[in-house]
Structures are given as structure tokens and as C-alpha cells.
Amino acid sequence: MKSIIWAVIFFIITCGTVHAEDMQSLWEQYKSTFIQHDGRIIDKWQDSISHSEGQGYGMLNSVLYNDKVTFDTIWQWTKNNLQTRKDNLFAWSWGRRHNDEWGVIDYNNAADGDILIAYALVKASAKWDNANYKTDALKIIEGIRKNLSINWDNRTFILPAYYGFNKEDRLRINPSYLIFSAYKSFSEVDDKPFWEKVYKDSLYLIEKCYMGKLKLPPDWVVLNMSPNISIGDKTGISIDEKKGALSGYEAVRVILYLSWEKNPKFPDGVNEIFKIYEKLDYIPLYVDLLKNSISLDDAPSGFYAVYARAAEKTGNKVLSQKLFEEAAKKSAVEKDNYYSLSLVLLAAGSNDL
């Protein structure tokens, strides 16, 4: 049955431009593979745990593919099992504990999960004319604004989590947690001046994160918050040595979230990746921004879909179609990679965000 579904998906993608309605078969396959009947989304690559991020992806894709029943099921499980904190944010990790019981593993939040869930609720409220979704979203958005915002160099940013990333004069940031279109959406329903500033400042910050000869964002960066240091200084932003110098698994989402902008300004590295693909016939799994080298390992389908969307947004329709075709081929043979398939769905349906 799976092979038949994937064959249909491949035919759809290779026979024309990708549209959200064309991806319903892929969405159905995603649901049957990763979403339990109770709404829990399972990361089979990581001991079948669940993340707030994954629940957010599922909710957002439910909106994109007009699946209110699945949206409600995912949201109900998320609310009942992850929204256990007093600040209305979400415990980021849920799974099997050491005593073999299932429940929250880590009560710290992850800002991208919080943002994705709230963003999905705002979008769902508008799509299905449901005021309750908006009410739920506003509680989360307020929690983000009051508990995760930080000011540096006269700019406002959202911390990656409530604790663990801001120490003394250093702040660790994951560039892929900056979800620009979500900030714009929040400005329409919450504190408009605050979220407009976060949106503007986050776009400024992301441009300062492009590093190495290929000018791509690292998976993680460190902000130097010492007195008299500004973002634009050479020592203002650096690669997070503890996390490594790679641009890959995490950072590919920066390209995805930029592609959700009406007129995105992609890093120069996007064109460099296009050149690498056209010359070597593959997209590297990662780029080492210190060694200025690329991985010999091929990236999964989600990367191809993200760069396909970026190619389309830059006007290269031929390359975009070719990359979507590659994404379809890879999706057909990848097993249990919820993250990659989430990216494929989000990239294919992102014209509706």
C-alpha cells in the first residue's frame, strides 16, 4: 500500500507544479506513519518520543492541508500532555521515562515549538472561523512575549527557551527558531509594536548570521552581550563552538522560513547550494562553515523540498521543479523520517502561509 501511495505522490510532483491540494496523498501517508489516533506525533528516529516542535508541524500542516479533524486531535493531545507549565508554554519533550512510564521527559520549553503551535492556532482561527483557537493562541503568544523576550543592542529577540541559553554575557541562539511570518501573524492579534519590532530585528539578526565563504547560517550561534559590543561588531556574533560549525539539519529551516516571506532575501549561500547541486548532482547534508567544506553525504528529501521552494521564490522554476522531483524520489525510499517529511509538506504547501 505504501509503495502505491508514494508512486502516486511521485507522479503528481513530477507532472506539474506542486500545489497544496496535490499533496493530500503525502499528507495522508504522513498521518498514517507518524500521527497516533490520539494526536501524538511520533519521532521514530529518536526512541518514538514527541516534541512540541513536531506537534506544531503537525498542526500547521493540518491547516495547510485543510484537515480540521486532525488539527483538533493533535491540539487536544498537545494541550493535555505538553501544556503543563504555568506560563502556557509547552514542555518540549515527551516519551518513555527511565521507569518505563510515558510522560514529559523535559519540562523546559523550546521556543520554536511554542511559536509553531501558536502560529498554527492563529491560522486555524482564520481558516475555520473558530474564535476558541485564537483565544488559545493569545495565551501562548503572551507567554512567549512575557517570558522569552530579551533586549540586546536596542533590539528585541525571542530566547530559544526559558532557561539554559542565556549565561552571563553570552546568549546561545538557534537561527532556525526565528519564524518570521509567525511574528507578523502575532502582530495582527497581540501587541502590534512588540511583534513588529521582533520581526524586524529578527530579519536583521539573521543576516548577521550568514558565515563562511558560502554565507549560510550555522545551526547555532553565540551572541556576545558584553558591554559596548553590538551585533555588527566582528565579535558580536560567532559560531557556537560547543554545537559545531555546521549549517545543516537545523539551519535548513532558516531557508524554509525565509521562503514564507512575500519577497524573501535569501543568503548568498542559497545560490551556492544551487550551483553545487547543478555541478555535483546532490545537495550536501551539511556545510562546514569553518573549514569551508561540504559533506559528501546527500541530504534527505526535506532539504530538497526547501531548496525547491527557494528556487521557485527566486524565479528559477526549472530548478524548482527538478528539486521537487528529487524530493519526491527520496521521500519514496526514506523510512520513518518525520522531520524530513514535515519539511516536504511545509515547503510544498507554504504558498498558503
C-alpha positions in Angstrom: 0.0 0.0 0.0 2.8 2.4 0.9 4.5 1.9 -2.4 1.3 2.7 -4.3 0.8 5.9 -2.3 4.4 7.0 -2.9 4.1 6.2 -6.6 1.0 8.5 -6.8 2.9 11.2 -5.0 5.9 10.9 -7.3 3.6 11.1 -10.4 1.8 14.2 -9.0 5.0 16.1 -8.3 6.8 15.2 -11.5 3.8 16.0 -13.7 3.3 19.6 -12.8 3.8 22.5 -10.3 3.3 21.4 -6.7 0.2 22.8 -5.0 -1.2 22.0 -1.5 -4.2 20.1 -3.0 -1.8 17.9 -4.9 -0.1 16.8 -1.8 -3.1 15.3 0.0 -1.8 11.8 -0.6 1.5 12.7 1.1 -0.4 14.2 4.0 -2.4 11.0 4.4 0.8 9.0 4.3 2.3 11.3 6.9 -0.7 10.9 9.2 -0.7 7.1 8.9 3.0 6.9 9.6 3.6 9.4 12.3 0.3 10.6 14.0 -1.3 8.3 16.6 -5.1 8.1 16.8 -4.9 10.4 19.9 -2.9 13.1 18.2 0.6 12.4 19.4 3.2 12.8 16.6 6.0 10.2 16.9 9.7 10.8 16.1 10.6 7.2 15.2 14.3 8.2 14.8 14.5 9.3 18.5 13.1 6.4 20.5 9.5 7.3 19.5 9.5 10.5 21.6 7.4 13.5 20.8 8.4 17.2 20.7 6.5 20.4 20.9 8.1 21.2 17.5 6.7 18.1 15.9 3.2 18.8 17.3 3.5 22.3 15.9 4.5 21.0 12.5 1.5 18.6 12.5 -0.9 21.4 13.5 0.4 23.8 10.8 0.3 21.1 8.2 -3.3 20.3 9.2 -4.1 23.9 8.4 -2.2 23.8 5.1 -4.0 20.7 4.0 -7.4 21.7 5.4 -7.7 18.9 7.9 -9.6 20.2 10.8 -10.3 16.8 12.4 -6.6 16.0 12.6 -5.8 19.6 13.8 -8.2 19.2 16.7 -6.9 15.8 17.6 -3.2 17.0 17.6 -4.1 20.1 19.5 -6.0 18.2 22.2 -3.2 15.8 22.8 -0.7 18.7 22.9 -2.7 20.8 25.3 -3.4 17.8 27.6 0.2 16.4 27.7 2.6 19.2 26.9 1.0 22.4 28.1 1.7 21.7 31.8 3.6 24.9 32.7 2.0 27.9 34.4 3.2 30.2 31.7 1.1 28.5 29.0 4.3 27.4 27.1 5.0 23.7 26.3 7.2 21.1 27.8 9.4 20.3 24.7 10.0 16.5 25.1 7.6 13.7 25.9 8.3 9.9 25.8 9.3 6.8 27.8 10.9 7.6 31.1 13.5 5.5 32.9 10.8 3.8 35.0 9.1 2.7 31.7 6.2 5.1 32.2 5.3 7.6 29.4 5.1 11.3 30.1 7.0 14.6 30.0 10.8 14.0 29.8 11.9 17.6 29.9 9.7 20.4 31.2 11.9 23.2 29.7 10.2 24.7 26.6 11.5 25.1 23.1 10.6 28.4 21.5 10.2 27.1 18.0 7.6 24.6 19.3 5.7 27.3 21.2 5.8 29.6 18.2 4.7 27.0 15.7 1.8 25.9 17.9 0.6 29.4 18.4 1.1 30.2 14.7 -1.0 27.2 13.7 -3.8 28.2 16.1 -3.9 31.8 14.6 -4.0 30.4 11.1 -6.7 27.8 12.1 -8.8 30.5 13.7 -8.9 32.5 10.5 -9.3 29.4 8.2 -12.1 27.8 10.1 -13.6 30.9 11.8 -13.1 29.5 15.3 -12.6 32.1 18.0 -11.5 29.5 20.5 -8.3 28.8 18.6 -7.5 32.5 18.7 -8.1 32.6 22.5 -5.8 29.6 23.0 -3.2 31.2 20.7 -3.2 34.5 22.6 -2.4 32.8 25.9 0.6 31.2 24.3 1.7 34.3 22.5 1.5 36.3 25.7 3.6 33.6 27.4 6.3 33.9 24.7 6.3 37.7 24.9 6.5 37.9 28.7 8.9 35.0 29.4 11.1 34.6 26.3 11.9 38.1 25.0 15.3 39.7 25.6 16.7 43.1 24.6 20.2 43.5 23.3 21.8 46.3 21.4 18.4 48.1 21.3 16.9 45.1 19.6 14.3 42.6 20.7 14.7 38.8 20.2 13.0 35.6 21.4 15.1 33.3 23.5 15.4 29.6 22.4 13.9 28.5 25.8 13.0 29.8 29.3 16.3 28.7 30.7 19.7 27.2 29.7 20.7 29.5 26.8 21.4 32.9 28.5 24.5 32.8 30.6 26.4 35.9 31.8 27.5 37.8 28.7 26.7 35.0 26.2 23.5 34.1 24.6 23.1 30.9 22.5 20.7 31.3 19.6 19.3 28.8 17.1 18.7 30.8 13.9 16.1 28.4 12.8 13.9 29.3 15.8 13.3 32.7 14.1 10.0 32.2 12.4 9.4 35.5 10.7 5.9 35.0 9.3 4.7 33.9 12.7 5.9 37.1 14.2 3.9 39.1 11.6 0.9 37.0 12.3 1.3 37.6 16.1 1.4 41.3 15.4 -2.1 41.1 14.0 -3.6 39.6 17.1 -1.4 40.6 20.0 0.9 43.5 20.9 1.5 45.0 17.4 4.5 47.3 18.2 6.3 44.5 20.1 5.9 41.8 17.4 6.6 44.2 14.6 9.9 45.0 16.3 10.7 41.3 16.9 10.0 40.7 13.2 12.2 43.5 12.0 15.0 42.8 14.5 15.0 39.0 13.7 15.4 39.7 10.0 18.3 42.0 10.9 19.9 39.3 13.1 19.6 36.5 10.6 21.5 38.5 8.0 24.3 38.8 10.5 24.4 35.1 11.0 25.5 34.2 7.4 29.0 32.9 7.8 31.8 31.1 6.0 32.7 31.5 2.3 29.3 30.1 1.4 27.5 32.6 3.6 25.0 30.3 5.2 23.6 30.4 8.8 25.1 27.9 11.3 22.9 25.6 13.2 23.7 27.5 16.3 25.4 30.9 17.0 26.5 32.8 20.2 25.7 36.4 20.7 28.4 38.4 22.7 26.4 40.5 25.1 29.4 42.2 26.7 29.2 45.9 27.3 30.0 48.1 24.3 29.6 45.2 21.9 27.0 45.5 19.1 25.6 43.0 16.7 27.5 44.5 13.8 30.9 44.1 15.5 33.2 41.2 14.4 32.9 39.7 17.9 29.2 40.4 18.2 28.0 37.0 16.7 30.1 33.9 16.3 29.7 30.2 15.6 28.7 28.2 18.7 31.9 26.1 19.2 30.1 23.7 21.6 27.5 23.0 18.9 29.9 22.9 16.0 30.3 24.9 12.8 27.8 23.1 10.6 25.0 24.5 8.6 22.7 21.7 8.0 20.0 19.8 9.9 18.8 22.8 11.9 19.7 25.7 9.7 17.9 24.4 6.6 14.7 25.7 8.3 16.0 29.2 8.0 15.7 28.9 4.2 12.2 27.4 4.7 11.0 30.2 6.9 12.5 32.9 4.7 10.6 31.3 1.7 7.4 32.0 3.6 8.1 35.7 3.2 6.4 37.6 0.3 9.7 38.9 -1.0 12.4 36.9 0.7 16.0 38.0 0.9 17.9 34.7 0.9 21.5 34.4 2.0 24.1 34.2 -0.9 24.7 30.6 0.2 21.4 29.5 -1.3 22.7 30.3 -4.8 25.9 28.5 -3.9 23.9 25.4 -2.9 22.1 25.6 -6.3 25.5 25.7 -8.0 26.7 22.7 -6.0 23.6 20.8 -7.0 23.9 21.6 -10.7 27.6 20.7 -10.7 27.7 17.6 -8.4 24.0 16.5 -8.7 23.3 16.5 -5.0 22.6 18.8 -2.1 25.1 18.2 0.8 23.8 17.1 4.1 25.8 20.0 5.7 28.3 22.7 5.1 31.2 23.2 7.5 31.4 26.9 7.8 34.9 27.0 9.4 36.6 24.5 7.0 34.5 25.8 4.1 33.8 22.3 3.0 30.7 20.3 2.1 29.5 16.9 3.2 29.8 14.0 0.8 26.6 12.7 2.2 23.4 13.5 0.3 20.7 15.5 2.1 17.2 13.9 2.7 14.0 14.8 0.9 13.2 17.7 3.2 16.3 19.7 2.2 15.5 19.2 -1.5 11.9 20.4 -1.0 13.1 23.5 1.0 15.6 24.5 -1.7 12.9 23.7 -4.4 10.7 26.3 -2.7 13.6 28.8 -2.5 14.3 28.3 -6.2 10.7 29.0 -7.1 10.7 32.1 -5.0 13.8 33.3 -6.8 12.2 32.7 -10.2 14.0 29.6 -11.2 11.0 27.4 -12.0 13.0 24.8 -13.9 15.4 24.1 -11.0 12.5 24.3 -8.5 10.6 21.5 -10.4 13.8 19.4 -10.6 14.4 19.7 -6.9 10.8 18.8 -6.1 11.2 15.7 -8.3 14.3 14.7 -6.3 12.4 15.3 -3.0 9.6 13.0 -4.2 12.1 10.3 -5.2 13.8 10.5 -1.8 10.5 10.6 0.1 9.5 7.3 -1.5 12.5 5.5 0.0 13.0 7.3 3.3 11.7 5.4 6.3 10.3 6.9 9.4 12.0 10.3 8.9 9.2 12.5 10.4 11.4 15.6 10.3 12.3 15.4 6.6 8.7 14.6 5.6 7.5 17.5 7.7 9.7 19.8 5.7 8.5 18.5 2.4 4.9 19.1 3.4 5.6 22.6 4.8 7.7 23.5 1.7 5.1 22.2 -0.8 2.2 23.9 1.0 3.9 27.1 2.0 2.2 29.4 -0.6 -0.7 29.3 1.8 1.2 30.8 4.8 
